[in-house]
Amino acid sequence: MMTSFTTSCNPSVLKKNIYIAWSNKQDSYSFTSTLKTVETIGCNPIVLDMVKSTDLSYKDNALIDAVDEHGILYSELAKKVKTNIWKCSNVEEIVKGVDCVIFPGGSDICPTLWKNEGEWHGIEGDTDYSAERDVSDYLLMSYCLEKDIPMFAICRGMQMLSVVSGATMINDIPTYFDSLGKEEGNIHRDSEKKVFASHDVDIIDRSSLLYQITNTDTLKKVPSWHHQGVLSVDNTKLTVTAETVTDGVRIVEGVERKDLSFCLGVQFHPEVAVRKVVEKEKDASNYMDMESASSFFKALANFDDVIK
């Protein structure tokens, strides 16, 4: 469903509420950058409460007897979440009055929730799983998809959109490239994890929401920080709309549901580029321009004015 909308700062959306999916790390750079970006376009960011599954046991906001030594949700419990989805949760209470949601970036998603269920990738420096956040996001995402609640999903958010939709995943991009005998070049994440990587993204579908928002075939210098990715959306309702190709190997950079009102995921971090400009950080020029970076958030903010 393609709809026209504006990505300019429309005074009619000032102080509009834009809802942000719950995170266990709300002080992270990506999460706080998302809040900052929503404020920058003149809207009010509201962080949602955690969505909890009634199939699992909690003490306050912590799962009980639910994860292995790496923090990964047990397979048998993940199967319950995937089978019963939002219908066995408190999601309807959490999203009451919500008309759009941003799913921010963050840590790896428990591989037991994938369609191609996997194991821990074995990388000691990447063990910051949060089963609580994964379950919350999985349930909230499945509800938003079923109820056609407009959403914008960033990096981890795009991966969760793909996981919920039944896509197959890449557990570690450098390892994946090595298995193909190819060179990845650390373009998706700084190997020392000190700065956001920066690379161009090709938009491959001119009929897409992504192209409609950006009006370009190539997004320049997107901020990037991920080592996992989407392998294939075959046999799902998702469409791949953007990619990078390195040494002949494609990495998915954008997906969307064309049958829904506004369902967009990107593998990069536009909110980071916005923050760097707003706060005049010294490396801001290393990343995408302010207009391009903020366009995704403005489009989401303005969307409901168009569909009324």
MONOR-V464087 format. One record per residue. N is the residue number from 1. PSI is psi in radians with two decimals (999 if undefined). OMEGA is omega in whole degrees, 0 to 359 (none if undefined). NEAR is the number of other ideal C-beta (glycine too) atoms within 12 Angstrom. Layout:
N,PSI,OMEGA,NEAR ; N,PSI,OMEGA,NEAR
This chain:
1,1.85,180,20 ; 2,2.30,183,21 ; 3,2.47,178,22 ; 4,2.52,176,15 ; 5,2.95,180,27 ; 6,2.57,174,22 ; 7,0.27,175,28 ; 8,2.89,177,19 ; 9,1.80,183,22 ; 10,2.07,181,22 ; 11,-0.39,182,15 ; 12,-0.30,180,17 ; 13,0.06,179,30 ; 14,2.29,181,19 ; 15,0.25,169,17 ; 16,2.48,178,28 ; 17,2.26,171,25 ; 18,2.19,188,42 ; 19,2.43,184,35 ; 20,2.26,179,43 ; 21,2.49,182,47 ; 22,2.53,175,35 ; 23,2.60,175,36 ; 24,-0.21,180,28 ; 25,1.32,185,22 ; 26,0.00,175,25 ; 27,0.11,181,13 ; 28,2.75,182,25 ; 29,-0.76,181,28 ; 30,-0.77,182,37 ; 31,-0.83,180,35 ; 32,-0.50,175,27 ; 33,-0.61,176,41 ; 34,-0.79,177,48 ; 35,-0.77,180,31 ; 36,-0.71,181,30 ; 37,-0.74,178,42 ; 38,-0.74,177,41 ; 39,-0.66,182,27 ; 40,-0.59,179,30 ; 41,0.09,175,39 ; 42,0.37,181,24 ; 43,2.99,185,35 ; 44,1.94,179,19 ; 45,2.27,177,33 ; 46,2.10,180,26 ; 47,2.19,180,28 ; 48,2.74,173,35 ; 49,2.85,178,24 ; 50,2.40,171,33 ; 51,2.28,184,38 ; 52,2.50,178,33 ; 53,2.33,176,37 ; 54,-0.09,175,20 ; 55,-0.20,183,28 ; 56,2.86,181,34 ; 57,2.40,181,20 ; 58,2.64,164,22 ; 59,1.93,191,12 ; 60,-2.06,181,10 ; 61,0.31,181,20 ; 62,2.34,175,20 ; 63,2.55,181,33 ; 64,2.24,176,16 ; 65,0.91,187,15 ; 66,-0.22,187,31 ; 67,2.75,178,28 ; 68,-2.95,185,22 ; 69,-0.27,178,10 ; 70,-0.03,182,25 ; 71,0.18,182,27 ; 72,2.33,180,34 ; 73,2.32,179,38 ; 74,2.49,184,28 ; 75,-0.75,183,22 ; 76,-0.56,177,17 ; 77,-0.64,177,31 ; 78,-0.66,179,35 ; 79,-0.65,178,20 ; 80,-0.74,180,26 ; 81,-0.78,182,43 ; 82,-0.54,182,31 ; 83,-0.83,187,17 ; 84,-0.28,181,21 ; 85,-2.42,191,30 ; 86,-0.32,184,34 ; 87,-0.36,175,18 ; 88,1.09,182,24 ; 89,3.10,177,31 ; 90,0.37,189,26 ; 91,-0.64,182,38 ; 92,-0.59,176,20 ; 93,-0.70,183,19 ; 94,-0.68,188,28 ; 95,0.18,179,31 ; 96,2.13,180,15 ; 97,0.02,181,14 ; 98,2.31,180,29 ; 99,-0.06,172,28 ; 100,2.66,185,41 ; 101,2.41,168,46 ; 102,2.28,173,53 ; 103,1.85,187,50 ; 104,3.05,175,48 ; 105,3.04,181,45 ; 106,-2.73,188,42 ; 107,3.06,180,35 ; 108,2.66,177,42 ; 109,2.38,179,50 ; 110,2.13,184,45 ; 111,-0.24,176,34 ; 112,-0.29,178,35 ; 113,-0.17,180,43 ; 114,2.74,171,37 ; 115,-0.84,175,26 ; 116,1.24,189,21 ; 117,2.25,183,24 ; 118,-3.06,178,28 ; 119,3.08,174,18 ; 120,2.41,184,25 ; 121,-0.18,176,27 ; 122,0.15,181,14 ; 123,1.96,187,22 ; 124,-0.55,182,9 ; 125,0.02,182,15 ; 126,1.24,182,27 ; 127,0.41,185,19 ; 128,0.85,176,26 ; 129,2.63,169,34 ; 130,1.74,179,34 ; 131,-0.59,179,41 ; 132,-0.81,180,37 ; 133,-0.69,180,43 ; 134,-0.79,179,47 ; 135,-0.78,180,52 ; 136,-0.83,180,44 ; 137,-0.71,182,51 ; 138,-0.77,181,50 ; 139,-0.78,179,42 ; 140,-0.75,180,46 ; 141,-0.77,181,46 ; 142,-0.60,177,35 ; 143,-0.83,181,32 ; 144,-0.67,179,44 ; 145,-0.78,182,37 ; 146,-0.63,183,23 ; 147,0.05,180,23 ; 148,0.88,173,20 ; 149,2.13,182,36 ; 150,2.39,183,38 ; 151,2.62,172,47 ; 152,2.14,187,46 ; 153,2.18,187,50 ; 154,2.18,174,48 ; 155,-1.77,175,48 ; 156,-0.67,179,47 ; 157,-0.74,177,47 ; 158,-0.66,177,51 ; 159,-0.70,178,48 ; 160,-0.71,175,46 ; 161,-0.72,180,46 ; 162,-0.72,179,48 ; 163,-0.85,180,46 ; 164,-0.56,182,43 ; 165,-0.17,178,40 ; 166,0.32,178,25 ; 167,2.81,172,33 ; 168,2.64,192,27 ; 169,2.77,173,41 ; 170,2.17,185,37 ; 171,-0.58,178,31 ; 172,2.07,186,28 ; 173,-0.81,177,42 ; 174,-0.72,178,29 ; 175,-0.69,178,20 ; 176,-0.80,178,29 ; 177,-0.75,179,26 ; 178,-0.68,181,15 ; 179,-0.39,179,15 ; 180,-0.03,183,19 ; 181,0.55,184,11 ; 182,2.88,180,19 ; 183,2.11,182,16 ; 184,-0.61,174,33 ; 185,0.24,178,21 ; 186,0.60,181,24 ; 187,-0.31,184,34 ; 188,-0.40,176,36 ; 189,2.33,175,35 ; 190,2.21,185,21 ; 191,-0.44,179,18 ; 192,-0.03,177,11 ; 193,0.73,180,17 ; 194,-0.58,182,12 ; 195,2.85,172,23 ; 196,2.34,173,37 ; 197,2.92,180,35 ; 198,2.24,179,30 ; 199,2.92,179,35 ; 200,2.67,179,26 ; 201,2.31,178,40 ; 202,2.18,174,28 ; 203,2.08,192,32 ; 204,0.04,183,24 ; 205,1.82,182,26 ; 206,-0.16,175,17 ; 207,0.09,187,15 ; 208,2.78,172,33 ; 209,-0.68,180,41 ; 210,-0.78,178,47 ; 211,-0.67,180,28 ; 212,-0.66,180,29 ; 213,-0.77,189,39 ; 214,-0.46,180,37 ; 215,0.78,179,18 ; 216,2.70,176,23 ; 217,-0.33,182,19 ; 218,2.15,172,22 ; 219,2.14,185,40 ; 220,2.38,168,24 ; 221,0.90,178,28 ; 222,2.45,173,42 ; 223,2.35,185,46 ; 224,2.40,177,42 ; 225,1.48,176,39 ; 226,2.61,176,45 ; 227,-0.11,173,35 ; 228,2.92,182,42 ; 229,3.13,179,45 ; 230,2.21,179,47 ; 231,-0.88,183,31 ; 232,2.46,174,23 ; 233,0.26,178,33 ; 234,2.46,179,18 ; 235,0.41,172,12 ; 236,3.10,177,27 ; 237,0.07,181,21 ; 238,2.65,172,35 ; 239,2.30,174,32 ; 240,2.19,184,36 ; 241,-0.21,181,36 ; 242,2.70,183,39 ; 243,2.84,162,32 ; 244,2.57,176,35 ; 245,2.10,180,21 ; 246,2.16,181,28 ; 247,0.64,177,18 ; 248,0.05,183,13 ; 249,2.24,181,26 ; 250,2.38,167,29 ; 251,2.25,182,41 ; 252,2.28,182,44 ; 253,-0.20,180,44 ; 254,2.39,175,44 ; 255,2.73,174,43 ; 256,2.83,172,44 ; 257,1.88,183,35 ; 258,-0.27,180,26 ; 259,-0.09,180,17 ; 260,2.91,186,29 ; 261,-0.87,181,29 ; 262,1.72,181,40 ; 263,1.68,189,43 ; 264,2.35,174,46 ; 265,2.40,174,49 ; 266,2.55,184,56 ; 267,-0.13,183,48 ; 268,-3.01,190,48 ; 269,1.37,178,46 ; 270,-0.51,181,57 ; 271,-0.53,178,50 ; 272,-0.74,179,43 ; 273,-0.70,178,43 ; 274,-0.86,182,37 ; 275,-0.72,183,34 ; 276,-0.62,177,33 ; 277,-0.84,183,29 ; 278,-0.71,182,23 ; 279,0.10,176,19 ; 280,0.78,177,11 ; 281,2.57,190,21 ; 282,-0.39,181,11 ; 283,0.28,183,21 ; 284,-0.62,183,24 ; 285,-0.17,178,16 ; 286,-0.14,188,23 ; 287,3.06,186,35 ; 288,2.72,184,37 ; 289,2.78,185,23 ; 290,-0.76,183,27 ; 291,-0.80,179,25 ; 292,-0.76,184,33 ; 293,-0.69,182,39 ; 294,-0.23,186,39 ; 295,-0.58,180,37 ; 296,-0.76,183,48 ; 297,-0.67,177,46 ; 298,-0.68,179,35 ; 299,-0.76,178,42 ; 300,-0.75,181,47 ; 301,-0.65,184,43 ; 302,-0.14,191,35 ; 303,-0.75,185,39 ; 304,-0.40,176,25 ; 305,-0.45,182,24 ; 306,-0.62,187,23 ; 307,-0.04,179,18 ; 308,999,none,11
